[in-house]
Amino acid sequence: MEMEQDQQFVEYVVKALVDHPEDVRTERVVDEMGVLITLHLNPEDMGQVIGRMGQTAKALRTLLRVVGAKHKARVNLKIYEPEGSHKGGRSHAEAAPVQESADSIDEFKL
């Protein structure tokens, strides 16, 4: 089966981001809702693809929408998360919230 441009795009970009490009694999399904590309990767690379606060995944989805629009298709990306893929990383509960002190805010007042 030949890969479509949107699927090739995802694999190309993700392989450039991760430490285990040989583990990157995609599945492409088309239905009445559009195209769904499911991304499988090494659990150790999950953080690199998702990015801080999900920014890398969000950017990848935005670019994928543009690629899809060029071909008049609605394209969505799902990142497959196997059970236990959060091991070794910080959980959301452990992530420290960013706080600004009142002193730093006062410095910027005129």
The 8 nearest C-alpha neighbors of each residue, nearest first, counted from 0:
[[1, 2, 3, 27, 26, 6, 7, 28],
 [0, 2, 3, 4, 7, 6, 27, 5],
 [3, 1, 6, 7, 0, 4, 5, 27],
 [2, 4, 6, 5, 7, 1, 27, 8],
 [5, 3, 7, 6, 8, 2, 66, 9],
 [4, 6, 8, 7, 3, 66, 9, 63],
 [5, 7, 9, 8, 3, 4, 2, 10],
 [8, 6, 4, 10, 5, 9, 11, 2],
 [7, 9, 5, 11, 6, 10, 4, 12],
 [10, 8, 6, 12, 7, 11, 13, 5],
 [9, 11, 7, 13, 8, 12, 14, 6],
 [12, 10, 8, 14, 9, 13, 7, 15],
 [13, 11, 15, 9, 14, 10, 8, 16],
 [14, 12, 16, 10, 15, 11, 9, 17],
 [13, 15, 20, 11, 16, 12, 17, 10],
 [14, 16, 12, 13, 17, 11, 20, 18],
 [17, 15, 13, 14, 12, 47, 48, 18],
 [16, 18, 19, 14, 44, 20, 15, 13],
 [17, 19, 20, 44, 16, 14, 43, 15],
 [18, 20, 21, 17, 22, 41, 44, 23],
 [21, 19, 14, 22, 23, 17, 18, 15],
 [20, 22, 19, 23, 14, 24, 40, 41],
 [23, 21, 20, 40, 41, 19, 24, 39],
 [24, 22, 40, 20, 21, 39, 14, 10],
 [25, 23, 39, 38, 22, 40, 26, 10],
 [26, 24, 38, 37, 39, 36, 27, 6],
 [25, 27, 37, 36, 28, 38, 24, 6],
 [26, 28, 36, 35, 37, 25, 29, 34],
 [29, 27, 35, 34, 36, 30, 26, 37],
 [28, 30, 34, 33, 35, 27, 31, 32],
 [29, 31, 32, 33, 34, 28, 35, 27],
 [30, 32, 33, 29, 34, 73, 28, 35],
 [33, 31, 30, 34, 73, 29, 35, 74],
 [34, 32, 73, 30, 31, 29, 74, 72],
 [33, 35, 29, 74, 28, 73, 75, 36],
 [36, 34, 75, 28, 27, 76, 74, 29],
 [35, 37, 27, 76, 26, 77, 75, 38],
 [38, 36, 77, 26, 25, 78, 76, 35],
 [37, 39, 25, 78, 79, 24, 77, 36],
 [40, 38, 24, 79, 23, 25, 78, 37],
 [41, 39, 23, 22, 42, 24, 38, 44],
 [40, 42, 43, 44, 22, 19, 45, 23],
 [43, 41, 45, 44, 84, 40, 81, 80],
 [44, 42, 41, 45, 46, 84, 18, 19],
 [45, 43, 42, 47, 41, 46, 17, 18],
 [44, 46, 42, 48, 47, 43, 49, 41],
 [47, 45, 49, 48, 50, 44, 43, 51],
 [46, 48, 50, 44, 45, 49, 17, 16],
 [49, 47, 45, 46, 50, 56, 55, 44],
 [48, 50, 56, 53, 46, 55, 47, 45],
 [51, 49, 55, 53, 47, 54, 46, 48],
 [50, 52, 53, 54, 49, 55, 46, 47],
 [51, 53, 54, 50, 49, 55, 56, 57],
 [54, 52, 49, 50, 51, 56, 55, 57],
 [53, 55, 57, 50, 52, 56, 51, 58],
 [56, 54, 50, 58, 49, 57, 53, 48],
 [57, 55, 49, 59, 58, 53, 54, 48],
 [56, 58, 54, 60, 55, 59, 53, 61],
 [59, 57, 61, 55, 60, 56, 54, 62],
 [58, 60, 56, 62, 57, 61, 63, 55],
 [61, 59, 63, 57, 58, 62, 56, 64],
 [62, 60, 58, 64, 63, 59, 57, 65],
 [63, 61, 65, 59, 64, 60, 58, 66],
 [62, 64, 60, 66, 65, 61, 67, 59],
 [65, 63, 67, 61, 62, 66, 74, 68],
 [64, 66, 68, 62, 63, 67, 69, 61],
 [65, 67, 63, 69, 64, 68, 62, 5],
 [68, 66, 72, 64, 70, 69, 65, 74],
 [69, 67, 71, 65, 70, 66, 72, 64],
 [68, 70, 66, 67, 71, 65, 72, 64],
 [69, 71, 67, 68, 72, 66, 73, 65],
 [72, 70, 68, 69, 67, 73, 66, 74],
 [73, 71, 67, 70, 68, 74, 33, 34],
 [72, 74, 33, 67, 34, 68, 64, 75],
 [75, 73, 34, 67, 64, 35, 33, 72],
 [76, 74, 35, 34, 36, 77, 73, 60],
 [75, 77, 36, 35, 37, 60, 78, 74],
 [76, 78, 37, 38, 79, 36, 75, 35],
 [79, 77, 38, 37, 80, 76, 39, 40],
 [78, 80, 39, 38, 77, 37, 81, 40],
 [81, 79, 78, 84, 82, 42, 39, 45],
 [80, 82, 84, 83, 79, 42, 39, 85],
 [81, 83, 84, 80, 85, 86, 42, 79],
 [84, 82, 85, 86, 81, 80, 42, 87],
 [83, 85, 42, 86, 82, 81, 80, 45],
 [86, 84, 83, 88, 87, 90, 89, 42],
 [87, 85, 84, 88, 83, 89, 90, 42],
 [86, 88, 85, 89, 84, 43, 90, 83],
 [89, 87, 86, 85, 90, 46, 84, 43],
 [88, 90, 93, 94, 91, 87, 85, 92],
 [89, 91, 93, 92, 88, 94, 85, 86],
 [90, 92, 94, 93, 89, 95, 88, 96],
 [91, 93, 90, 94, 89, 95, 96, 88],
 [94, 92, 90, 91, 89, 95, 96, 88],
 [95, 93, 91, 92, 96, 89, 90, 97],
 [94, 96, 93, 97, 92, 91, 98, 89],
 [97, 95, 98, 94, 93, 92, 99, 91],
 [96, 98, 95, 99, 94, 100, 52, 93],
 [99, 97, 96, 100, 95, 101, 103, 104],
 [100, 98, 101, 103, 97, 104, 102, 96],
 [99, 101, 102, 103, 98, 104, 105, 97],
 [100, 102, 104, 103, 105, 99, 106, 98],
 [103, 101, 105, 100, 104, 106, 99, 107],
 [104, 102, 106, 100, 105, 101, 99, 107],
 [103, 105, 101, 106, 102, 107, 100, 99],
 [106, 104, 102, 107, 108, 103, 101, 109],
 [107, 105, 103, 104, 108, 102, 109, 101],
 [106, 108, 105, 104, 109, 103, 102, 101],
 [109, 107, 105, 106, 104, 103, 102, 101],
 [108, 107, 106, 105, 104, 103, 102, 101]]
